[in-house]
Amino acid sequence: MTLNLSHSYSPLNTSNGLGNIQPLECLITEELNGLYEAEMTVLVSDEHFNDLSVGSILLLNTEKDMQMFRVYYISKPINQRCEVRLQHITYDLTKTPVKPFTSTGAVASCLALKNNVLGSTPFEIQTNIENTTSNFNLDIPRSFREC
């Protein structure tokens, strides 16, 4: 398995990042509406090991498609190997607060969610659900990811 490594992500970034990491093993765990993390073992002799840091973004090939994950932990080397833990890039949205609002319908709720973000976010939200009658009520501030 080869993983693409970059330190930051921009929708305008069309490069292949800093290079590819060759992990000894990589396990991606995804639970419906829950945990979405990856854990891998990397040799310290890997060509791009020194490019890895907490906050780096890796593009991983999941069972479905390519997905971005952010490094949140790198262990100290043991027998020339390091454990690297990553969270799906959407975990960045846990730090993005949304102020209370109400809306009706899936498309309107997605738009209202984006419009009620406190601050800014590089993430976009969209839906193909055509529901126009369901009500969404956010009565206290919550994180964008939680919403």
DSSP file with accessible surface (Angstrom, degrees, kcal/mol):
  #  RESIDUE AA STRUCTURE BP1 BP2  ACC     N-H-->O    O-->H-N    N-H-->O    O-->H-N    TCO  KAPPA ALPHA  PHI   PSI    X-CA   Y-CA   Z-CA
    1    1 A M              0   0  115      0, 0.0     2,-0.4     0, 0.0    59,-0.0   0.000 360.0 360.0 360.0 134.3    0.0    0.0    0.0
    2    2 A T        -     0   0   64     20,-0.2     2,-0.4    18,-0.0    20,-0.2  -0.961 360.0-160.7-115.5 133.0    1.3    3.4   -0.9
    3    3 A L  E     -A   21   0A   0     18,-2.6    18,-3.1    -2,-0.4     2,-0.3  -0.945  15.0-131.3-117.9 134.5   -0.1    6.5    0.9
    4    4 A N  E     -AB  20  59A  25     55,-1.4    55,-2.7    -2,-0.4     2,-0.4  -0.661  24.6-155.0 -84.2 135.8    0.2   10.1   -0.4
    5    5 A L  E     +AB  19  58A   0     14,-2.8    13,-3.3    -2,-0.3    14,-0.9  -0.920  21.6 159.2-117.8 131.7    1.5   12.6    2.2
    6    6 A S  E     - B   0  57A  15     51,-3.1    51,-3.5    -2,-0.4     3,-0.1  -0.985  34.8-141.0-143.8 154.2    0.9   16.4    2.3
    7    7 A H  S    S+     0   0   79     -2,-0.3     2,-0.3    49,-0.2    51,-0.1   0.711  86.4  15.1 -88.0 -22.8    1.2   18.8    5.2
    8    8 A S        -     0   0   82     49,-0.1     2,-0.5    48,-0.1    -1,-0.2  -0.991  69.8-135.1-147.2 157.8   -1.8   20.9    4.3
    9    9 A Y        +     0   0  119     -2,-0.3     3,-0.0    -3,-0.1    -3,-0.0  -0.938  21.9 170.1-118.2 135.7   -4.8   20.6    2.0
   10   10 A S    >   -     0   0   45     -2,-0.5     3,-2.2     3,-0.1    -2,-0.0  -0.994  38.8-131.4-137.9 137.7   -6.2   23.1   -0.3
   11   11 A P  T 3  S+     0   0   88      0, 0.0    -1,-0.1     0, 0.0    -2,-0.0   0.774 113.2  56.6 -58.3 -20.3   -8.8   22.5   -2.9
   12   12 A L  T 3  S+     0   0  151     -3,-0.0     2,-0.6     2,-0.0    -3,-0.0   0.571  81.0 106.2 -86.2  -9.3   -6.4   24.3   -5.3
   13   13 A N    <   +     0   0   64     -3,-2.2    -3,-0.1     1,-0.2     0, 0.0  -0.600  35.4 165.7 -75.3 114.8   -3.6   21.9   -4.6
   14   14 A T        +     0   0  136     -2,-0.6    -1,-0.2     3,-0.0     2,-0.0   0.303  42.2 103.0-111.5   8.2   -3.2   19.7   -7.6
   15   15 A S  S    S-     0   0   71      1,-0.1     3,-0.1     0, 0.0    -2,-0.0  -0.274  82.5-113.1 -82.8 176.2    0.2   18.2   -6.7
   16   16 A N    >   -     0   0  133      1,-0.3     3,-0.6    -2,-0.0   -11,-0.3   0.141  55.7-123.8 -93.2  18.9    0.8   14.7   -5.3
   17   17 A G  T 3   -     0   0   29      1,-0.2    -1,-0.3   -13,-0.1   -11,-0.3  -0.373  56.4 -35.9  76.7-153.0    2.0   16.2   -2.0
   18   18 A L  T 3  S-     0   0   75    -13,-3.3     2,-0.3     1,-0.3    -1,-0.2   0.664 103.7 -81.4 -83.5 -19.3    5.4   15.5   -0.5
   19   19 A G  E <   -A    5   0A  17    -14,-0.9   -14,-2.8    -3,-0.6     2,-0.4  -0.933  55.3 -52.3 147.1-168.2    5.5   11.9   -1.6
   20   20 A N  E     -A    4   0A  75     -2,-0.3     2,-0.4   -16,-0.2    28,-0.3  -0.869  33.5-149.1-113.2 139.8    4.4    8.4   -0.8
   21   21 A I  E     -A    3   0A   0    -18,-3.1   -18,-2.6    -2,-0.4    -2,-0.0  -0.836   6.8-151.7-100.5 141.1    4.7    6.5    2.5
   22   22 A Q        -     0   0  105     -2,-0.4    21,-0.4   -20,-0.2   -20,-0.2  -0.800  19.2-163.8-113.2  86.1    5.0    2.7    2.3
   23   23 A P        -     0   0   15      0, 0.0    19,-0.2     0, 0.0     3,-0.1  -0.361  23.6-137.5 -70.4 151.5    3.5    1.4    5.6
   24   24 A L  S    S-     0   0   82     17,-2.8     2,-0.3     1,-0.3    18,-0.1   0.850  90.0  -4.9 -71.0 -36.3    4.2   -2.1    6.8
   25   25 A E  E     -C   41   0A 125     16,-1.0    16,-2.1     2,-0.0     2,-0.3  -0.981  63.2-168.3-154.4 153.9    0.5   -2.3    7.7
   26   26 A C  E     -C   40   0A  33     -2,-0.3     2,-0.5    14,-0.2    14,-0.2  -0.964   1.7-169.6-148.8 127.5   -2.5    0.0    7.8
   27   27 A L  E     -C   39   0A 115     12,-3.1    12,-2.3    -2,-0.3     2,-0.5  -0.981   5.1-163.3-121.4 124.5   -5.9   -0.6    9.4
   28   28 A I  E     -C   38   0A  45     -2,-0.5     2,-0.5    10,-0.2    10,-0.2  -0.925   5.3-163.7-108.0 127.6   -8.8    1.7    8.7
   29   29 A T  E     +C   37   0A  53      8,-3.3     8,-2.2    -2,-0.5     2,-0.4  -0.960  11.3 174.6-113.9 122.7  -11.8    1.6   11.1
   30   30 A E  E     -C   36   0A  93     -2,-0.5     2,-0.4     6,-0.2     6,-0.2  -0.988   6.4-174.7-131.7 122.8  -15.1    3.1   10.0
   31   31 A E    >   -     0   0  108      4,-3.0     3,-2.3    -2,-0.4     2,-0.1  -0.943  41.1 -97.3-113.1 139.5  -18.3    2.8   12.1
   32   32 A L  T 3  S-     0   0  162     -2,-0.4     3,-0.1     1,-0.3     4,-0.0  -0.309 107.4  -9.2 -56.7 123.2  -21.6    4.1   10.7
   33   33 A N  T 3  S+     0   0  164      1,-0.2    -1,-0.3    -2,-0.1     2,-0.2   0.820 134.8  63.5  54.6  33.1  -22.1    7.6   12.2
   34   34 A G  S <  S+     0   0   26     -3,-2.3    -1,-0.2     1,-0.3    -2,-0.0  -0.510  86.8  11.3-148.7-141.0  -19.1    7.0   14.5
   35   35 A L        +     0   0   59     -2,-0.2    -4,-3.0    -3,-0.1    -1,-0.3  -0.144  44.4 174.7 -54.3 135.9  -15.4    6.4   14.6
   36   36 A Y  E     +C   30   0A  21     -6,-0.2    52,-2.4    -3,-0.1     2,-0.3  -0.737  28.5 134.1-144.4  89.6  -13.4    6.9   11.3
   37   37 A E  E     -CD  29  87A  38     -8,-2.2    -8,-3.3    -2,-0.2     2,-0.3  -0.862  38.5-146.1-134.4 167.8   -9.7    6.4   12.0
   38   38 A A  E     -CD  28  86A   3     48,-2.3    48,-3.0    -2,-0.3     2,-0.4  -0.969   5.9-167.1-136.6 150.2   -6.7    4.7   10.7
   39   39 A E  E     +CD  27  85A  91    -12,-2.3   -12,-3.1    -2,-0.3     2,-0.3  -0.998  15.6 171.8-136.7 133.5   -3.6    3.2   12.4
   40   40 A M  E     -CD  26  84A   1     44,-2.6    44,-3.0    -2,-0.4     2,-0.5  -0.962  29.0-132.0-142.3 159.4   -0.5    2.2   10.6
   41   41 A T  E     -CD  25  83A  22    -16,-2.1   -17,-2.8    -2,-0.3   -16,-1.0  -0.961  27.7-175.2-112.5 128.5    3.1    1.1   11.2
   42   42 A V  E     - D   0  82A   0     40,-2.6    40,-2.6    -2,-0.5     2,-0.3  -0.969  24.3-123.8-126.8 139.5    5.9    2.9    9.4
   43   43 A L  E >   - D   0  81A  56    -21,-0.4     3,-1.8    -2,-0.4    38,-0.2  -0.608  17.1-134.3 -77.0 139.5    9.6    2.2    9.2
   44   44 A V  T 3  S+     0   0   32     36,-2.3     6,-0.2    -2,-0.3    -1,-0.1   0.705 106.4  63.8 -67.6 -15.7   11.8    5.1   10.3
   45   45 A S  T 3  S+     0   0   95     35,-0.4    -1,-0.3     4,-0.1    36,-0.1   0.518  73.8 123.8 -84.8  -3.5   13.9    4.3    7.2
   46   46 A D  S X  S-     0   0   23     -3,-1.8     3,-1.9     1,-0.1     4,-0.4  -0.293  74.6-119.0 -57.1 139.3   10.9    5.2    4.9
   47   47 A E  T 3  S+     0   0  167      1,-0.3     3,-0.2     2,-0.1    -1,-0.1   0.825 111.6  32.8 -51.1 -35.7   12.0    7.8    2.4
   48   48 A H  T >> S+     0   0   25    -28,-0.3     3,-1.3     1,-0.2     4,-0.6   0.244  82.6 109.7-111.8  16.9    9.3   10.2    3.7
   49   49 A F  G X4 S+     0   0   29     -3,-1.9     3,-1.6     1,-0.3    -1,-0.2   0.916  78.8  54.3 -57.0 -43.5    9.2    9.3    7.4
   50   50 A N  G 34 S+     0   0  146     -4,-0.4    -1,-0.3     1,-0.3    -2,-0.1   0.665 100.3  61.6 -68.8 -13.5   10.8   12.6    8.4
   51   51 A D  G <4 S+     0   0   55     -3,-1.3    -1,-0.3     2,-0.0     2,-0.3   0.637  84.7  98.3 -82.2 -17.0    8.1   14.4    6.5
   52   52 A L    <<  +     0   0   15     -3,-1.6     2,-0.3    -4,-0.6   -45,-0.1  -0.543  47.6 152.0 -72.7 135.8    5.4   12.9    8.8
   53   53 A S    >   -     0   0   49     -2,-0.3     3,-2.6    20,-0.0    18,-0.3  -0.977  55.5 -78.0-154.4 161.3    4.3   15.1   11.7
   54   54 A V  T 3  S+     0   0   96     -2,-0.3    18,-0.2     1,-0.3     3,-0.1  -0.448 122.6  31.7 -60.7 129.5    1.2   15.6   13.8
   55   55 A G  T 3  S+     0   0   24     16,-2.5    -1,-0.3     1,-0.4    17,-0.1   0.158  87.5 133.2 103.4 -17.8   -1.2   17.6   11.6
   56   56 A S    <   -     0   0    0     -3,-2.6    15,-2.9    14,-0.1     2,-0.5  -0.297  51.3-133.2 -61.7 152.3    0.1   16.0    8.3
   57   57 A I  E     -BE   6  70A   2    -51,-3.5   -51,-3.1    13,-0.2     2,-0.4  -0.930  18.9-167.1-111.9 131.6   -2.6   14.9    5.9
   58   58 A L  E     -BE   5  69A   0     11,-3.2    11,-2.7    -2,-0.5     2,-0.7  -0.943  17.5-138.4-115.9 140.9   -2.4   11.5    4.3
   59   59 A L  E     -BE   4  68A  54    -55,-2.7   -55,-1.4    -2,-0.4     2,-0.4  -0.881  28.7-167.5 -97.4 112.3   -4.5   10.3    1.3
   60   60 A L  E     - E   0  67A   0      7,-3.2     7,-2.9    -2,-0.7     2,-1.0  -0.840  23.1-129.3-107.1 142.8   -5.5    6.7    2.1
   61   61 A N  E     - E   0  66A  94     -2,-0.4     5,-0.2     5,-0.2     2,-0.1  -0.773  34.9-173.9 -89.2 100.9   -7.1    4.3   -0.3
   62   62 A T        -     0   0   15      3,-2.5     0, 0.0    -2,-1.0     0, 0.0  -0.240  44.3 -91.5 -84.1-178.7  -10.1    2.9    1.6
   63   63 A E  S    S+     0   0  205      1,-0.2     3,-0.1    -2,-0.1    -1,-0.1   0.796 126.7  34.8 -63.8 -26.1  -12.4    0.1    0.4
   64   64 A K  S    S-     0   0  151      1,-0.3     2,-0.3     0, 0.0    -1,-0.2   0.882 127.1 -47.9 -94.7 -49.4  -14.6    2.7   -1.3
   65   65 A D  S    S-     0   0   78     -5,-0.1    -3,-2.5     0, 0.0     2,-0.4  -0.925  74.9 -49.7-168.4-173.3  -12.3    5.5   -2.6
   66   66 A M  E     -E   61   0A  90     -2,-0.3     2,-0.3    -5,-0.2    -5,-0.2  -0.661  56.0-177.8 -80.9 132.4   -9.4    7.8   -1.6
   67   67 A Q  E     -E   60   0A  45     -7,-2.9    -7,-3.2    -2,-0.4     2,-0.4  -0.977  24.0-122.0-134.0 147.6  -10.0    9.6    1.7
   68   68 A M  E     -E   59   0A  41     -2,-0.3    21,-2.5    -9,-0.2     2,-0.3  -0.731  27.6-176.9 -92.2 135.8   -8.0   12.2    3.6
   69   69 A F  E     -EF  58  88A   0    -11,-2.7   -11,-3.2    -2,-0.4     2,-0.5  -0.980  17.8-138.3-129.8 143.8   -6.8   11.5    7.1
   70   70 A R  E     -EF  57  87A  66     17,-3.4    17,-2.4    -2,-0.3   -13,-0.2  -0.878  22.0-121.4-105.2 131.7   -5.0   13.8    9.5
   71   71 A V  E     + F   0  86A   2    -15,-2.9   -16,-2.5    -2,-0.5    15,-0.3  -0.506  36.1 165.9 -68.7 129.2   -2.1   12.5   11.7
   72   72 A Y  E     +     0   0A  86     13,-2.7     2,-0.3     1,-0.3    14,-0.2   0.468  63.6  28.7-121.0  -6.8   -2.8   13.0   15.4
   73   73 A Y  E     - F   0  85A  90     12,-1.4    12,-2.6   -20,-0.1     2,-0.4  -0.966  49.7-178.9-156.1 135.7   -0.2   10.7   17.0
   74   74 A I  E     - F   0  84A  46     -2,-0.3    10,-0.2    10,-0.2   -20,-0.1  -0.986  25.3-140.7-132.7 121.5    3.2    9.4   16.1
   75   75 A S        -     0   0   19      8,-2.7     3,-0.1    -2,-0.4    -2,-0.0  -0.259  27.9 -94.2 -74.3 166.9    4.9    7.0   18.6
   76   76 A K        -     0   0  181      1,-0.1     7,-0.2     6,-0.1    -1,-0.1  -0.540  57.9 -87.7 -74.1 147.9    8.5    6.9   19.5
   77   77 A P        -     0   0   78      0, 0.0     2,-0.4     0, 0.0     5,-0.2  -0.336  44.4-177.8 -62.6 134.2   10.5    4.4   17.4
   78   78 A I  B >  S-G   81   0A 122      3,-2.4     3,-1.3     1,-0.1    -3,-0.0  -0.983  77.7 -11.2-130.4 121.2   10.7    0.9   18.7
   79   79 A N  T 3  S-     0   0  143     -2,-0.4     3,-0.1     1,-0.3    -1,-0.1   0.894 129.2 -58.2  54.0  41.0   12.8   -1.6   16.6
   80   80 A Q  T 3  S+     0   0  123      1,-0.2   -36,-2.3   -37,-0.1   -35,-0.4   0.666 117.3 110.2  67.3  17.9   12.9    1.1   13.8
   81   81 A R  E <   -DG  43  78A 126     -3,-1.3    -3,-2.4   -38,-0.2     2,-0.4  -0.947  48.3-162.9-124.4 147.3    9.1    1.2   13.6
   82   82 A C  E     -D   42   0A   2    -40,-2.6   -40,-2.6    -2,-0.4     2,-0.5  -0.966  16.6-133.9-127.4 145.0    6.6    3.9   14.6
   83   83 A E  E     -D   41   0A  50     -2,-0.4    -8,-2.7    -7,-0.2     2,-0.4  -0.837  23.1-165.8 -94.3 132.5    2.9    3.7   15.1
   84   84 A V  E     -DF  40  74A   0    -44,-3.0   -44,-2.6    -2,-0.5     2,-0.4  -0.980   1.9-162.9-122.3 129.1    0.9    6.5   13.4
   85   85 A R  E     -DF  39  73A  80    -12,-2.6   -13,-2.7    -2,-0.4   -12,-1.4  -0.935  10.7-177.1-114.3 140.8   -2.7    7.2   14.2
   86   86 A L  E     -DF  38  71A   0    -48,-3.0   -48,-2.3    -2,-0.4     2,-0.4  -0.944  15.9-150.4-136.0 152.4   -4.9    9.3   12.0
   87   87 A Q  E     -DF  37  70A  57    -17,-2.4   -17,-3.4    -2,-0.3   -50,-0.2  -0.938  39.0 -93.7-118.9 147.6   -8.5   10.6   12.0
   88   88 A H  E >   - F   0  69A  13    -52,-2.4     3,-2.6    -2,-0.4     4,-0.3  -0.211  40.1-111.8 -55.8 146.3  -10.6   11.3    9.0
   89   89 A I  G >  S+     0   0   12    -21,-2.5     3,-2.1     1,-0.3     4,-0.3   0.775 112.8  72.7 -56.6 -25.4  -10.3   14.9    7.8
   90   90 A T  G >  S+     0   0   39      1,-0.3     3,-1.8   -22,-0.3    -1,-0.3   0.716  77.9  77.2 -66.8 -15.5  -13.9   15.6    8.8
   91   91 A Y  G X  S+     0   0   28     -3,-2.6     3,-1.9     1,-0.3     4,-0.3   0.756  78.7  72.9 -63.1 -22.2  -12.8   15.5   12.5
   92   92 A D  G X  S+     0   0   34     -3,-2.1     3,-1.4    -4,-0.3    -1,-0.3   0.809  85.6  66.7 -57.8 -26.4  -11.5   19.0   11.8
   93   93 A L  G X  S+     0   0   13     -3,-1.8     3,-1.3    -4,-0.3    52,-1.2   0.589  79.5  76.9 -74.9  -8.3  -15.1   20.0   11.8
   94   94 A T  G <  S+     0   0   70     -3,-1.9    -1,-0.3     1,-0.3    -2,-0.2   0.732  94.8  51.8 -71.1 -17.4  -15.3   19.2   15.6
   95   95 A K  G <  S+     0   0  166     -3,-1.4    -1,-0.3    -4,-0.3    -2,-0.2   0.282  91.4  89.5 -97.9   7.7  -13.5   22.5   16.1
   96   96 A T    <   -     0   0   19     -3,-1.3    48,-2.8    23,-0.0    49,-0.2  -0.898  69.1-151.0-110.2 105.4  -16.0   24.4   14.0
   97   97 A P  E     -H  143   0B  57      0, 0.0    21,-2.8     0, 0.0     2,-0.4  -0.452   4.7-156.9 -78.7 148.8  -18.9   25.8   16.0
   98   98 A V  E     -HI 142 117B   0     44,-2.7    44,-1.5    19,-0.2    19,-0.2  -0.990  14.1-133.2-123.3 131.9  -22.4   26.4   14.6
   99   99 A K        -     0   0   93     17,-2.6    41,-0.1    -2,-0.4    39,-0.1  -0.436  41.1 -79.3 -81.6 158.2  -24.8   28.8   16.1
  100  100 A P        +     0   0   59      0, 0.0     2,-0.3     0, 0.0    39,-0.2  -0.189  62.0 149.2 -58.1 145.4  -28.5   27.8   16.7
  101  101 A F  E     -J  138   0C  21     37,-1.1    37,-3.1    39,-0.1     2,-0.3  -0.970  33.6-136.6-163.2 166.1  -30.9   27.9   13.8
  102  102 A T  E     +J  137   0C 102     -2,-0.3     2,-0.3    35,-0.2    35,-0.2  -0.970  26.3 165.8-128.5 150.4  -34.0   26.2   12.4
  103  103 A S  E     -J  136   0C  16     33,-2.3    33,-2.9    -2,-0.3     2,-0.4  -0.974  27.5-131.6-155.9 166.3  -34.7   25.1    8.9
  104  104 A T  E     +J  135   0C  74     -2,-0.3     4,-0.3    31,-0.2    31,-0.2  -0.993  68.3  18.6-128.7 128.1  -37.1   23.0    6.8
  105  105 A G  S  > S-     0   0    5     29,-3.5     4,-2.1    -2,-0.4    27,-0.3   0.135  82.0 -93.0  93.6 150.4  -35.9   20.5    4.2
  106  106 A A  H  > S+     0   0   20     25,-2.0     4,-2.2     2,-0.2     5,-0.2   0.926 121.6  45.2 -65.2 -48.0  -32.6   18.8    3.5
  107  107 A V  H  > S+     0   0   95     24,-0.6     4,-2.2    22,-0.3     5,-0.2   0.943 115.5  47.6 -64.4 -45.7  -31.2   21.3    1.0
  108  108 A A  H  > S+     0   0   46     -4,-0.3     4,-2.8     1,-0.2    -1,-0.2   0.881 110.7  52.8 -63.1 -36.6  -32.2   24.3    3.1
  109  109 A S  H  X S+     0   0   19     -4,-2.1     4,-2.5     2,-0.2    -1,-0.2   0.902 108.2  49.7 -67.4 -39.5  -30.8   22.7    6.3
  110  110 A C  H  X S+     0   0   21     -4,-2.2     4,-2.1     2,-0.2    -2,-0.2   0.930 113.5  46.2 -63.3 -44.3  -27.4   22.1    4.5
  111  111 A L  H  X S+     0   0  104     -4,-2.2     4,-2.5     1,-0.2    -2,-0.2   0.928 113.3  48.8 -64.0 -44.9  -27.3   25.8    3.4
  112  112 A A  H  X S+     0   0   18     -4,-2.8     4,-1.2     2,-0.2    -2,-0.2   0.881 108.5  54.7 -63.8 -37.1  -28.4   27.0    6.9
  113  113 A L  H >< S+     0   0   13     -4,-2.5     3,-0.6     1,-0.2    -1,-0.2   0.955 111.6  43.1 -61.0 -49.4  -25.7   24.9    8.5
  114  114 A K  H >< S+     0   0   50     -4,-2.1     3,-1.1     1,-0.2    -2,-0.2   0.906 113.9  52.0 -63.5 -39.7  -23.0   26.4    6.3
  115  115 A N  H 3< S+     0   0  106     -4,-2.5    -1,-0.2     1,-0.2    -2,-0.2   0.663 107.4  53.0 -73.1 -17.2  -24.4   29.9    6.8
  116  116 A N  T << S+     0   0   32     -4,-1.2   -17,-2.6    -3,-0.6    -1,-0.2   0.243  76.0 125.4-105.2  14.0  -24.5   29.6   10.6
  117  117 A V  B <   -I   98   0B  18     -3,-1.1     2,-0.7   -19,-0.2   -19,-0.2  -0.520  62.3-130.1 -68.7 133.8  -20.8   28.6   11.1
  118  118 A L  S    S-     0   0   85    -21,-2.8     2,-0.3    -2,-0.2    -2,-0.1  -0.823  81.3  -9.0 -86.2 114.9  -19.0   30.8   13.5
  119  119 A G  S    S-     0   0   72     -2,-0.7     2,-0.3   -23,-0.1    -2,-0.1  -0.760 107.7 -57.1  96.7-142.9  -15.9   31.8   11.7
  120  120 A S        -     0   0  112     -2,-0.3    -2,-0.1     2,-0.0     3,-0.0  -0.902  39.4-166.4-137.2 163.8  -15.0   30.1    8.5
  121  121 A T        -     0   0   18     -2,-0.3    -4,-0.0     2,-0.1    -2,-0.0  -0.988  23.5-142.2-148.7 142.9  -14.4   26.6    7.2
  122  122 A P  S    S+     0   0  101      0, 0.0     2,-0.2     0, 0.0    -1,-0.0   0.535  75.4 102.2 -80.9  -3.9  -12.9   25.3    4.0
  123  123 A F        -     0   0   43    -33,-0.0     2,-0.3    -9,-0.0    -2,-0.1  -0.515  57.8-154.7 -83.5 148.2  -15.5   22.4    4.0
  124  124 A E        -     0   0  153     -2,-0.2     2,-0.4     2,-0.0    -1,-0.0  -0.820   4.1-153.2-113.2 157.1  -18.6   22.4    1.8
  125  125 A I        +     0   0   55     -2,-0.3     2,-0.3   -15,-0.1   -11,-0.1  -0.993  22.1 155.1-133.1 139.0  -21.8   20.6    2.5
  126  126 A Q        -     0   0  181     -2,-0.4     2,-0.3   -16,-0.0   -19,-0.0  -0.969  18.2-158.4-153.2 164.9  -24.4   19.3    0.0
  127  127 A T        -     0   0   47     -2,-0.3    -2,-0.0     2,-0.1   -20,-0.0  -0.986  22.0-154.9-145.5 155.3  -27.1   16.6   -0.3
  128  128 A N        +     0   0  146     -2,-0.3     2,-0.4   -22,-0.0    -1,-0.1   0.226  63.8 117.4-108.6   8.8  -28.9   14.8   -3.0
  129  129 A I        -     0   0   95      1,-0.1   -22,-0.3     2,-0.1    -2,-0.1  -0.651  52.5-159.1 -77.4 128.3  -31.9   14.2   -0.6
  130  130 A E        +     0   0  173     -2,-0.4    -1,-0.1   -24,-0.1     2,-0.0   0.305  41.0 137.6 -95.2  11.7  -34.9   15.9   -2.0
  131  131 A N        +     0   0   54      1,-0.1   -25,-2.0   -26,-0.1   -24,-0.6  -0.324  21.5 171.8 -59.7 131.4  -36.9   16.1    1.3
  132  132 A T        +     0   0  109    -27,-0.3    -1,-0.1   -26,-0.1   -28,-0.0   0.325  68.0  54.6-121.2   4.1  -38.6   19.5    1.7
  133  133 A T  S    S+     0   0  106    -29,-0.1     2,-0.1     2,-0.1    -2,-0.1   0.660  73.4 104.1-116.4 -18.8  -40.7   18.9    4.8
  134  134 A S        -     0   0   63    -30,-0.1   -29,-3.5     1,-0.1     2,-0.4  -0.416  62.4-136.0 -70.0 139.7  -38.4   17.7    7.6
  135  135 A N  E     -J  104   0C 129    -31,-0.2     2,-0.5    -2,-0.1   -31,-0.2  -0.767  12.8-162.1 -97.6 141.2  -37.6   20.2   10.2
  136  136 A F  E     -J  103   0C  65    -33,-2.9   -33,-2.3    -2,-0.4     2,-0.5  -0.991   9.3-176.4-120.9 125.7  -34.1   20.7   11.6
  137  137 A N  E     -J  102   0C 107     -2,-0.5     2,-0.8   -35,-0.2   -35,-0.2  -0.958  11.5-175.4-129.4 113.2  -33.8   22.6   14.9
  138  138 A L  E     +J  101   0C   7    -37,-3.1   -37,-1.1    -2,-0.5     4,-0.1  -0.912   9.5 173.9-104.8 102.7  -30.4   23.4   16.5
  139  139 A D        +     0   0  106     -2,-0.8    -1,-0.1   -39,-0.2   -37,-0.1   0.668  64.3  28.9 -90.6 -17.3  -31.3   24.9   19.8
  140  140 A I  S    S-     0   0   83    -41,-0.1   -39,-0.1   -39,-0.1    -1,-0.1  -0.968  99.0 -84.3-135.9 155.2  -27.8   25.2   21.3
  141  141 A P        +     0   0   82      0, 0.0     2,-0.3     0, 0.0   -42,-0.2  -0.291  54.5 168.8 -58.5 140.9  -24.4   25.7   19.6
  142  142 A R  E     -H   98   0B  92    -44,-1.5   -44,-2.7   -46,-0.1     2,-0.1  -0.918  38.9 -83.0-142.9 171.3  -22.8   22.5   18.5
  143  143 A S  E  >  -H   97   0B  22     -2,-0.3     4,-2.0   -46,-0.2   -49,-0.2  -0.476  35.4-121.3 -78.0 151.7  -19.9   21.4   16.3
  144  144 A F  T  4 S+     0   0   13    -48,-2.8   -50,-0.2   -51,-0.8    -1,-0.1   0.915 114.1  52.1 -56.8 -43.7  -20.3   21.3   12.6
  145  145 A R  T  4 S+     0   0   83    -52,-1.2    -1,-0.2     1,-0.2   -51,-0.1   0.892 107.1  52.1 -64.0 -38.7  -19.4   17.6   12.6
  146  146 A E  T  4        0   0  118    -53,-0.2    -1,-0.2     1,-0.2    -2,-0.2   0.899 360.0 360.0 -64.2 -39.4  -21.9   16.8   15.3
  147  147 A C     <        0   0   48     -4,-2.0    -1,-0.2   -34,-0.0    -2,-0.2   0.884 360.0 360.0 -64.8 360.0  -24.7   18.5   13.3
